[in-house]
Every structure is written in C-alpha cells, then in structure tokens.
Amino acid sequence: MSPGTSFGEKRRLLQLETLYDLAVSLHAHRPEQELVDELLQRVCVVLDPAAAVAVTRDAYGAARAVATVGWPETTLDGPGLLKETLWRELLAAGESLARHDGVYAGRAFRELVAVPLSGRGVFLGYLAVFDKEERGGETAGFSDEDRRFLDSVAALAGVALDSARQVQDLEVERQQLKEENRALKDNLAERLADHSIVAHTAAMQQVLERVERVAPRGVSVVVRGESGTGKELVAKLLHLLSGRQGPLVALNCAALPESLLESELFGIEQGVATGVEARRGKFELANNGTLFLDEIGDLEQSVQVKLLRALQEREVVRVGGHRPIPIDARLVAATNQDLEALVSEGRFREDLYYRLKGVEVALPPLRDRREDIPHLVRHFAKDFAAREAVEAKRFSTSALALLMAHDFPGNVRELQNVVEAALALAETEVDAELLHSLLRGAGDSESAGPEALDLAATQRRHIARVLKLTGGNKTRAAELLGVDRRTLQRRGF
C-alpha cells in the first residue's frame, strides 16, 4: 500500500481482506458461539461502531448464540434480543435496514444498521451496529459502502451458520444411528443367544452380518454347510429377523420317501386313498411365513419339478386335487452337498438351482472356527445344567484343549452331544481322560501317521469309533455324530 493511499481506500482494502478472511474462517467446523464471536469482532474492526450485537436462534425461536460489544455483559441476553422490535422489523423486511435516533435494549443511538442472518431462506438471527466512530477525517455515520459490506458479511455468515448447523445435525444423527445400531446389535445378540448361535470368530460374525442384511428381504436363501454346522438355526434366525407374520415350517427332504414327501410339501385331498383325510401341506402351513427345506440336494427329480412350479407360480395343487392354492412363503433351503456338481451330473434341475439360489450363506465347519469351541462348551454346559436341574460342571484346561484339537466331523451338533455325554458321566470336573474315551473309543491307537492328515480318512475313522461305541447301531451313532442316518449310508457305513 503506497504512502499516498487515502483512509477511505485503506478501509475498502480492509473490507475486502476481511471478507476473504471471513470466507475462510467461518466455514471451519466450529461451535456456533465461536463463529458469532469472530463475526462480530471482524465487523467491529472494519466499521468502528460504538456498539454492536449479534444473536442467533434455533428452529423453535430460542436463542443459540449471543455476542455484544459496547454493553455490560450482564445487561443483554438472547431471549431479550429476540423480543426486540428490531428483530420483528428485520423479519418483515427480509433485508438490511437503517434507523436513526432511537433506543435499543436500553441504549440510545444516533444511527443503527442491522442485517438478518439467513441460510437457505430461513432466518437464523441478526447483526446490528450502532453509532459509527469518526476516524481519519471521514464524516460520522455508516456509508452505503459500509452497508454493502455488512450485507456481504451477513451473506457469508448465513451460509456458514447454516453449514455448521447441518454438520451438527449430522453429528447428532450419526450418534443416534450409532446408538440404534448398538441397540440392534444387542438385540441381535440376545436373539442369537436364544437360538443357540455362538459366534465369536470373524468367519461366523460375517455369516451373521449377511443373515441380518438379507433377512428382511423376500429373496430365497440357500444355507450351505456340513451336517451339524447349524443350518436350521440360521433358518430360524432368518425367519425371526424377516418380520413375516406367519410361522417357520421345516421339512427334511432326506427323511421321507418320495411318495410321502410330495403330500407333505403340497398337501393331499380327501379320498385320494381309502381312509385319507384332506391335509394341508408345508407350503400352505408356512403361508406368510418361512418354509425351511433341509437336505434339498436329496430331493427326487419328480418333486423338484413340482417345487419349481410352486415357486414360479406362487401356488400349489394338493395331491389328488385340481384347485390351485395361492401361497406366500419365503423359501430357505439347506444342503451339505455340492449342488453345482449335482446339476452337472443331471441329478438336480438347473432351473430349480437358479430359482433357489437367491442369496447363499455358507457356514464354516467347526474345525475352521475352533476359537468358538470354549464358548460353545460353556453354552451347552449351561443349557444342560438348566434342563437337567443339576449343578454345572467345569471343563479342565486340558479337556478344553483336547476339544479344540479335535476335528468334529459332526461339527457343532457332535460337540453338543460330546459335552452333554461328558457332563452326564463326570462326577465333578470334566477332565481330558473322560473326553478322550468319548472322542476316540476304547483301545484305539493314538498314533498319527501321514494318513491322519487326510480329512476324509480321519472322518471315517471317527465314524467307525462311534459305531463301535454304539454296538453298530447306526441310528444312535448318527445322533451322537449329529448327522442324518443317510449321511452314514452315503459314506459306506
């Protein structure tokens, strides 16, 4: 700035610098009171008023921030400033205004210039300056240039205040969503506990997050996993979180012959055979609810055709009937088989496969989530003690280590059977010796040659041990292993 620059030119340059600085500083994410304080300080530096005031209000008319210059701190408050006639005049005018020779908040003034602060068409407050000081030989009083400066400041401040409030509202909303999310997760944890789903490993947490996302949607779900991994529990959770008002109806496709399976699924009309009464099928019973079809890979081809038609047409025809019955059942299917391989072999219809496979949920085997074993043991032990009305017995450290080292071809269901058997046999603490006898069988070799690294061979040896314990009773062995009897048959036992 040259030595010959006039005072007026210096003031105009100061105004431009102040506007630039305000544009930068007011858009920082700071509390509203700090923004209002800085706004008033910068205006006073440029315009030299004898007094100034700035006040903002919320959507309900209450004061949010107050800044003053030239008044004792105790004489002004936000509610009082918003009741001043000046505020009502600004609201009516919708733009800056000037007044002469009046009284504001108990203070007489010669001249007043006030501007409303607004953002997105909403009045957020106002700014007023009083009685400009005479400096540099200039005529006392606020010039048109001063009023234009004040208008520019108000425009910047209005946008900054509105942005600050939006940020604050978003932060409040974020906190609310965070609390709601925490509450939902707590609620989900309670529901999981009610349905015996223990999930501490990352793999199971991902499964449950997927279930939580897909549950409210009507899309079909295929739950994959080895026998005993908890596919039915996942189906129950999907139904529980779906919000559907109807029941959850389950059917094991491997447990019934083809002649009975069709009538179980679709129902049967009276008089089809001597003594047969009309009966609704699982689809009808699951109306407005969820139909869970376990072991879907064992479904016979003829039933696959009728299942596909029911899913496509959203209606069923009972065995021996002709009248189509509308159905609204969300389908959840489960399998421990490779459906893609079955399709390529021609044992499972490709069109049904794609109709079923809306979303896939894959459950990891217990050997891939060993960190969950101690939690599962405590859960099963607590349930057993409550059910049998006995005192809960603890598992020794070596017993837990033995359980965590075991592969459990029957997965969680097998673990539950082992835990309950150990609790029933133990006198006090469950030790490794007792579990060793339950897991390996009497007289079995503990050697672990190269063949022990083969998972299929390990599973076959374990199944053989359990059959030996049950005296060759395949039904009892399947119960202990937590698998279906037909699974043993498929594996050559």
C-alpha positions as CSV (number, residue, x, y, z in Angstrom):
1,M,0.0,0.0,0.0
2,S,1.6,3.3,-1.1
3,P,2.1,6.2,1.4
4,G,-0.4,8.3,-0.5
5,T,-3.3,5.9,-0.1
6,S,-6.3,7.6,1.4
7,F,-8.0,6.5,4.5
8,G,-11.1,5.5,2.5
9,E,-9.1,3.4,0.2
10,K,-7.4,1.7,3.2
11,R,-10.8,1.0,4.6
12,R,-12.1,-0.5,1.4
13,L,-9.0,-2.7,1.2
14,L,-9.5,-3.8,4.8
15,Q,-13.1,-4.7,4.0
16,L,-12.0,-6.9,1.1
17,E,-9.4,-8.6,3.2
18,T,-11.9,-9.1,6.0
19,L,-14.5,-10.7,3.6
20,Y,-11.8,-13.1,2.4
21,D,-10.7,-14.0,5.9
22,L,-14.3,-14.5,6.9
23,A,-15.0,-16.7,3.9
24,V,-12.1,-18.9,5.1
25,S,-12.6,-18.9,8.9
26,L,-16.4,-19.0,9.1
27,H,-16.5,-22.2,7.1
28,A,-14.4,-24.1,9.6
29,H,-16.3,-26.7,11.6
30,R,-16.6,-24.8,14.9
31,P,-19.2,-24.3,17.6
32,E,-21.8,-21.6,16.6
33,Q,-20.9,-19.4,19.5
34,E,-17.3,-19.2,18.3
35,L,-18.5,-18.3,14.8
36,V,-20.7,-15.5,16.1
37,D,-17.9,-14.1,18.3
38,E,-15.5,-13.9,15.4
39,L,-18.1,-12.5,13.1
40,L,-18.8,-9.5,15.4
41,Q,-15.1,-8.9,16.2
42,R,-14.2,-8.6,12.5
43,V,-17.1,-6.4,11.7
44,C,-16.2,-4.0,14.6
45,V,-12.5,-3.8,13.3
46,V,-13.7,-2.6,9.9
47,L,-16.7,-0.4,10.7
48,D,-15.7,1.1,14.1
49,P,-19.1,1.1,15.7
50,A,-19.6,2.3,19.3
51,A,-21.6,-0.8,20.0
52,A,-22.6,-4.0,18.1
53,V,-24.7,-7.1,18.7
54,A,-25.2,-10.4,17.0
55,V,-27.7,-13.1,18.0
56,T,-28.8,-16.4,16.5
57,R,-31.9,-18.6,17.3
58,D,-32.9,-22.1,16.7
59,A,-35.9,-23.5,14.8
60,Y,-38.1,-23.1,17.9
61,G,-37.3,-19.4,18.4
62,A,-34.9,-19.9,21.3
63,A,-31.5,-18.1,21.4
64,R,-28.5,-20.1,20.5
65,A,-25.5,-17.7,20.4
66,V,-25.1,-14.1,21.6
67,A,-22.2,-11.7,21.1
68,T,-22.1,-8.0,22.1
69,V,-19.7,-5.0,22.0
70,G,-20.3,-1.8,24.0
71,W,-22.7,-3.3,26.6
72,P,-22.0,-4.6,30.0
73,E,-22.0,-8.4,29.7
74,T,-24.9,-8.8,32.2
75,T,-27.3,-6.4,30.6
76,L,-28.2,-8.4,27.5
77,D,-29.4,-11.9,26.9
78,G,-30.5,-13.9,23.9
79,P,-34.3,-14.1,24.7
80,G,-34.4,-10.3,25.3
81,L,-32.7,-9.5,22.0
82,L,-35.1,-11.7,20.0
83,K,-38.0,-9.9,21.6
84,E,-36.7,-6.5,20.4
85,T,-38.8,-4.6,17.8
86,L,-35.8,-4.6,15.6
87,W,-36.0,-8.4,15.1
88,R,-39.6,-8.2,14.0
89,E,-38.8,-5.4,11.6
90,L,-36.0,-7.4,10.1
91,L,-38.3,-10.4,9.7
92,A,-40.9,-8.3,7.9
93,A,-38.3,-6.5,5.7
94,G,-36.2,-9.6,4.9
95,E,-33.2,-7.4,4.2
96,S,-30.9,-4.9,5.9
97,L,-32.4,-1.7,7.4
98,A,-31.2,1.5,9.0
99,R,-32.7,3.5,11.8
100,H,-31.9,6.9,13.4
101,D,-32.4,8.4,16.9
102,G,-33.9,5.5,18.8
103,V,-33.4,3.2,21.7
104,Y,-32.3,-0.4,21.5
105,A,-32.0,-2.7,24.6
106,G,-31.9,0.3,26.9
107,R,-29.2,2.1,24.9
108,A,-29.9,5.3,22.9
109,F,-28.4,5.5,19.5
110,R,-28.0,8.1,16.8
111,E,-27.7,5.5,14.0
112,L,-28.3,1.8,13.6
113,V,-27.7,-0.6,10.7
114,A,-29.0,-4.1,11.0
115,V,-28.9,-7.2,8.7
116,P,-30.6,-10.5,9.0
117,L,-28.6,-13.7,9.0
118,S,-30.2,-16.4,6.9
119,G,-29.4,-19.7,5.3
120,R,-31.5,-21.5,2.6
121,G,-34.3,-19.0,3.1
122,V,-34.5,-19.5,6.9
123,F,-33.8,-16.5,9.2
124,L,-31.2,-17.6,11.7
125,G,-30.7,-14.4,13.6
126,Y,-29.4,-10.8,13.0
127,L,-26.4,-8.5,13.3
128,A,-26.6,-4.8,14.2
129,V,-24.0,-2.0,14.6
130,F,-24.6,1.4,16.3
131,D,-23.1,4.9,16.0
132,K,-20.0,4.7,13.9
133,E,-16.9,6.4,15.4
134,E,-15.4,9.3,13.4
135,R,-11.9,8.4,12.2
136,G,-9.5,9.7,9.5
137,G,-11.5,12.8,8.8
138,E,-14.4,10.9,7.5
139,T,-18.0,12.0,8.1
140,A,-19.6,10.3,11.0
141,G,-22.2,7.7,10.1
142,F,-22.4,4.5,8.1
143,S,-21.9,4.9,4.4
144,D,-23.6,3.0,1.6
145,E,-20.3,1.1,1.2
146,D,-20.5,0.1,4.9
147,R,-24.0,-1.2,4.4
148,R,-22.9,-3.2,1.3
149,F,-20.0,-4.6,3.4
150,L,-22.4,-5.6,6.2
151,D,-24.7,-7.3,3.6
152,S,-21.8,-9.3,2.3
153,V,-20.7,-10.3,5.8
154,A,-24.3,-11.4,6.6
155,A,-24.5,-13.5,3.4
156,L,-21.2,-15.3,4.3
157,A,-22.2,-15.7,7.9
158,G,-25.7,-17.1,7.0
159,V,-24.2,-19.8,4.8
160,A,-21.5,-20.6,7.4
161,L,-24.0,-20.8,10.2
162,D,-26.4,-23.0,8.2
163,S,-23.5,-25.3,7.2
164,A,-22.4,-25.5,10.9
165,R,-25.9,-26.5,11.9
166,Q,-26.1,-29.1,9.2
167,V,-22.8,-30.6,10.4
168,Q,-24.1,-30.6,13.9
169,D,-27.4,-32.2,12.9
170,L,-25.5,-34.8,11.0
171,E,-23.3,-35.5,14.0
172,V,-26.4,-35.8,16.2
173,E,-27.9,-38.2,13.6
174,R,-24.7,-40.1,13.5
175,Q,-24.7,-40.5,17.3
176,Q,-28.4,-41.6,17.2
177,L,-27.7,-44.1,14.4
178,K,-24.7,-45.4,16.4
179,E,-26.9,-45.9,19.5
180,E,-29.6,-47.5,17.4
181,N,-27.0,-49.8,15.8
182,R,-25.7,-50.7,19.2
183,A,-29.2,-51.4,20.4
184,L,-29.9,-53.5,17.3
185,K,-26.7,-55.5,17.8
186,D,-27.5,-56.0,21.5
187,N,-31.0,-57.2,20.4
188,L,-29.5,-59.4,17.8
189,A,-27.1,-60.8,20.4
190,E,-30.0,-61.7,22.6
191,R,-31.8,-63.3,19.8
192,L,-28.7,-65.3,18.9
193,A,-28.3,-66.4,22.5
194,D,-32.0,-67.5,22.4
195,H,-31.3,-69.6,19.3
196,S,-28.0,-71.2,20.5
197,I,-25.9,-69.4,17.9
198,V,-22.5,-68.8,19.3
199,A,-20.4,-66.6,17.0
200,H,-17.1,-65.1,18.2
201,T,-14.9,-65.8,15.3
202,A,-14.6,-63.4,12.3
203,A,-16.0,-66.1,9.9
204,M,-19.2,-66.6,11.9
205,Q,-19.6,-62.8,12.5
206,Q,-19.5,-62.4,8.7
207,V,-22.2,-65.1,8.4
208,L,-24.4,-63.4,10.9
209,E,-24.0,-59.9,9.3
210,R,-25.0,-61.4,6.0
211,V,-28.0,-63.1,7.6
212,E,-29.0,-59.8,9.2
213,R,-28.8,-57.9,5.9
214,V,-30.8,-60.4,3.8
215,A,-33.4,-61.5,6.4
216,P,-35.9,-58.6,5.8
217,R,-35.9,-59.2,2.1
218,G,-38.1,-61.8,0.4
219,V,-35.3,-63.4,-1.6
220,S,-34.8,-67.1,-1.4
221,V,-31.7,-68.2,0.6
222,V,-29.6,-71.3,0.3
223,V,-27.7,-72.2,3.5
224,R,-24.6,-74.4,2.8
225,G,-22.6,-76.3,5.3
226,E,-21.6,-79.7,6.6
227,S,-24.0,-81.6,8.8
228,G,-24.2,-80.2,12.3
229,T,-23.0,-76.7,11.5
230,G,-26.3,-75.1,12.5
231,K,-28.1,-74.6,9.2
232,E,-31.5,-74.9,10.8
233,L,-30.6,-72.3,13.5
234,V,-29.6,-69.9,10.7
235,A,-33.0,-70.6,9.1
236,K,-34.7,-69.8,12.4
237,L,-32.8,-66.6,12.6
238,L,-33.6,-65.6,9.1
239,H,-37.3,-66.1,9.9
240,L,-37.0,-64.3,13.2
241,L,-35.4,-61.2,11.6
242,S,-37.7,-61.3,8.5
243,G,-40.7,-59.7,10.1
244,R,-43.0,-62.1,8.5
245,Q,-46.1,-62.8,10.5
246,G,-46.6,-66.5,9.6
247,P,-44.8,-69.5,11.1
248,L,-41.5,-71.1,10.4
249,V,-42.2,-74.6,8.9
250,A,-39.4,-77.1,8.5
251,L,-39.1,-80.3,6.4
252,N,-36.2,-82.6,6.0
253,C,-36.2,-83.7,2.4
254,A,-34.0,-86.7,3.1
255,A,-36.2,-88.1,5.9
256,L,-39.2,-89.1,3.8
257,P,-39.7,-91.3,0.7
258,E,-40.8,-89.6,-2.5
259,S,-44.4,-90.9,-2.1
260,L,-44.8,-89.1,1.3
261,L,-42.6,-86.1,0.5
262,E,-44.9,-84.8,-2.2
263,S,-48.0,-84.8,0.0
264,E,-46.0,-83.3,2.9
265,L,-45.0,-80.4,0.7
266,F,-48.1,-79.7,-1.2
267,G,-50.9,-81.3,0.8
268,I,-53.4,-84.0,-0.1
269,E,-57.1,-84.1,-0.8
270,Q,-59.6,-86.3,0.9
271,G,-60.4,-89.6,-0.7
272,V,-57.2,-90.0,-2.7
273,A,-56.9,-93.4,-1.0
274,T,-59.0,-95.3,1.5
275,G,-59.1,-93.5,4.8
276,V,-57.1,-90.5,3.7
277,E,-58.3,-87.2,5.1
278,A,-57.6,-83.8,3.5
279,R,-54.4,-82.3,4.8
280,R,-52.6,-79.1,4.2
281,G,-49.0,-79.3,3.1
282,K,-46.0,-77.5,4.4
283,F,-46.3,-74.7,1.8
284,E,-49.8,-73.9,3.0
285,L,-48.8,-74.1,6.6
286,A,-45.9,-71.7,6.0
287,N,-48.1,-69.1,4.3
288,N,-47.0,-65.5,5.2
289,G,-44.0,-67.2,6.9
290,T,-40.9,-69.2,6.1
291,L,-40.6,-72.7,4.6
292,F,-37.3,-74.3,5.5
293,L,-36.3,-77.3,3.3
294,D,-33.3,-79.1,4.8
295,E,-31.2,-81.5,2.7
296,I,-32.6,-80.0,-0.5
297,G,-30.0,-81.9,-2.5
298,D,-31.8,-85.2,-1.7
299,L,-35.0,-84.1,-3.4
300,E,-36.2,-86.5,-6.0
301,Q,-36.4,-85.3,-9.6
302,S,-40.2,-85.6,-9.8
303,V,-40.7,-83.5,-6.7
304,Q,-38.1,-81.0,-8.0
305,V,-40.4,-80.3,-11.0
306,K,-43.4,-79.6,-8.8
307,L,-41.3,-77.5,-6.3
308,L,-40.1,-75.3,-9.2
309,R,-43.7,-74.9,-10.5
310,A,-44.8,-73.9,-7.0
311,L,-42.0,-71.3,-6.7
312,Q,-42.6,-69.8,-10.1
313,E,-46.4,-69.7,-9.9
314,R,-46.6,-69.0,-6.2
315,E,-49.3,-71.6,-5.9
316,V,-49.7,-75.3,-5.1
317,V,-52.1,-78.0,-6.1
318,R,-52.7,-80.7,-3.5
319,V,-52.1,-84.3,-4.3
320,G,-55.3,-85.6,-5.9
321,G,-56.6,-82.0,-6.3
322,H,-57.1,-79.7,-9.2
323,R,-57.7,-76.3,-7.5
324,P,-54.5,-74.1,-7.3
325,I,-54.0,-72.6,-3.8
326,P,-52.1,-69.3,-3.6
327,I,-49.1,-69.3,-1.3
328,D,-46.8,-66.6,0.1
329,A,-43.9,-68.4,1.8
330,R,-40.3,-67.3,1.9
331,L,-38.1,-70.3,1.0
332,V,-34.9,-71.1,2.8
333,A,-33.1,-74.3,1.6
334,A,-30.2,-76.0,3.2
335,T,-27.7,-78.6,1.9
336,N,-24.4,-80.2,2.8
337,Q,-23.9,-81.3,-0.8
338,D,-22.3,-79.7,-3.8
339,L,-25.4,-78.5,-5.7
340,E,-23.3,-77.5,-8.7
341,A,-21.9,-81.0,-9.0
342,L,-25.4,-82.4,-8.8
343,V,-26.6,-80.1,-11.6
344,S,-23.7,-81.1,-13.8
345,E,-24.5,-84.8,-13.1
346,G,-28.1,-84.3,-14.0
347,R,-29.3,-85.2,-10.5
348,F,-30.6,-81.7,-9.7
349,R,-32.5,-79.4,-12.1
350,E,-30.6,-76.4,-13.2
351,D,-33.6,-74.2,-13.4
352,L,-34.6,-75.1,-9.8
353,Y,-31.0,-74.4,-8.7
354,Y,-31.1,-70.9,-10.0
355,R,-34.6,-70.3,-8.6
356,L,-33.4,-71.4,-5.1
357,K,-30.1,-69.6,-5.2
358,G,-31.1,-66.0,-4.5
359,V,-28.5,-65.4,-1.7
360,E,-26.1,-68.0,-0.4
361,V,-25.0,-68.3,3.2
362,A,-22.0,-70.6,3.8
363,L,-21.5,-71.9,7.3
364,P,-17.9,-72.8,8.2
365,P,-17.2,-76.2,9.8
366,L,-16.3,-76.3,13.4
367,R,-12.7,-77.2,12.6
368,D,-12.4,-73.8,10.9
369,R,-13.8,-71.9,13.9
370,R,-12.0,-73.6,16.8
371,E,-11.9,-70.4,18.8
372,D,-15.7,-70.7,19.2
373,I,-15.4,-74.2,20.9
374,P,-14.8,-72.9,24.5
375,H,-17.8,-70.6,24.2
376,L,-19.9,-73.4,22.7
377,V,-18.9,-75.7,25.6
378,R,-19.9,-73.1,28.2
379,H,-23.2,-72.6,26.4
380,F,-24.1,-76.3,26.1
381,A,-23.0,-76.9,29.7
382,K,-25.2,-74.1,31.0
383,D,-28.2,-75.4,28.9
384,F,-27.6,-79.0,30.1
385,A,-27.5,-77.9,33.8
386,A,-30.7,-75.9,33.5
387,R,-32.5,-78.6,31.6
388,E,-31.5,-81.4,33.9
389,A,-31.7,-79.3,37.1
390,V,-28.1,-80.2,38.1
391,E,-25.1,-78.1,39.1
392,A,-23.0,-77.0,36.1
393,K,-19.6,-78.8,36.0
394,R,-16.5,-77.1,34.7
395,F,-14.2,-78.4,32.0
396,S,-10.5,-78.6,32.8
397,T,-8.0,-76.7,30.7
398,S,-6.6,-79.9,29.3
399,A,-10.2,-81.1,28.4
400,L,-10.9,-77.8,26.5
401,A,-7.5,-78.2,24.7
402,L,-8.5,-81.7,23.7
403,L,-11.8,-80.5,22.3
404,M,-10.2,-77.6,20.4
405,A,-7.7,-80.1,18.8
406,H,-10.5,-82.4,17.6
407,D,-11.9,-82.1,14.1
408,F,-15.5,-82.9,14.9
409,P,-16.8,-84.3,11.6
410,G,-20.3,-83.9,13.1
411,N,-19.5,-80.2,13.8
412,V,-21.4,-78.3,16.5
413,R,-24.1,-80.9,16.9
414,E,-21.4,-83.5,17.6
415,L,-19.7,-81.2,20.1
416,Q,-23.0,-80.7,21.9
417,N,-23.5,-84.5,22.2
418,V,-20.0,-84.9,23.5
419,V,-20.4,-82.1,26.0
420,E,-23.7,-83.5,27.3
421,A,-22.3,-87.0,27.5
422,A,-19.3,-85.8,29.4
423,L,-21.5,-83.8,31.9
424,A,-23.7,-86.9,32.4
425,L,-20.7,-89.1,33.2
426,A,-18.4,-86.8,35.1
427,E,-18.6,-86.9,38.9
428,T,-17.1,-83.4,39.4
429,E,-14.8,-81.8,36.8
430,V,-14.8,-82.9,33.2
431,D,-11.2,-84.0,32.5
432,A,-9.3,-84.9,29.4
433,E,-9.3,-88.6,30.2
434,L,-13.1,-88.8,30.1
435,L,-13.3,-86.8,26.9
436,H,-10.5,-88.9,25.4
437,S,-12.7,-92.0,25.9
438,L,-15.7,-90.3,24.3
439,L,-13.8,-88.9,21.3
440,R,-11.6,-91.9,20.5
441,G,-13.1,-95.1,21.9
442,A,-11.5,-97.8,24.0
443,G,-8.4,-99.5,22.7
444,D,-8.0,-97.2,19.7
445,S,-4.5,-96.3,18.6
446,E,-3.3,-92.8,19.2
447,S,-0.7,-92.9,16.6
448,A,-1.0,-90.2,13.9
449,G,0.8,-91.3,10.8
450,P,0.6,-89.5,7.4
451,E,-2.9,-90.9,6.8
452,A,-4.1,-88.8,9.8
453,L,-3.6,-85.7,7.7
454,D,-6.3,-86.9,5.3
455,L,-9.6,-85.3,6.4
456,A,-11.8,-87.9,4.8
457,A,-9.8,-90.7,6.4
458,T,-10.0,-89.0,9.8
459,Q,-13.7,-88.7,9.5
460,R,-14.2,-92.3,8.5
461,R,-12.1,-93.5,11.5
462,H,-14.1,-91.3,13.8
463,I,-17.4,-92.6,12.5
464,A,-16.1,-96.2,12.9
465,R,-15.2,-95.4,16.5
466,V,-18.7,-94.1,17.3
467,L,-20.3,-97.1,15.6
468,K,-18.1,-99.3,17.8
469,L,-19.3,-97.4,20.9
470,T,-22.9,-97.9,19.9
471,G,-22.5,-101.6,19.1
472,G,-23.2,-101.0,15.4
473,N,-26.4,-99.0,16.0
474,K,-26.4,-96.6,13.1
475,T,-29.3,-94.6,14.3
476,R,-27.7,-94.0,17.7
477,A,-24.3,-93.3,16.0
478,A,-25.9,-90.7,13.7
479,E,-27.4,-89.0,16.8
480,L,-24.0,-88.9,18.6
481,L,-22.3,-87.6,15.5
482,G,-25.0,-85.0,14.8
483,V,-25.7,-86.2,11.3
484,D,-28.5,-87.8,9.4
485,R,-28.5,-91.6,9.2
486,R,-28.4,-91.4,5.4
487,T,-25.2,-89.5,5.7
488,L,-23.6,-92.6,7.2
489,Q,-25.0,-94.7,4.3
490,R,-23.6,-92.3,1.7
491,R,-20.2,-92.7,3.3
492,G,-20.3,-96.5,3.1
493,F,-21.4,-97.4,6.7
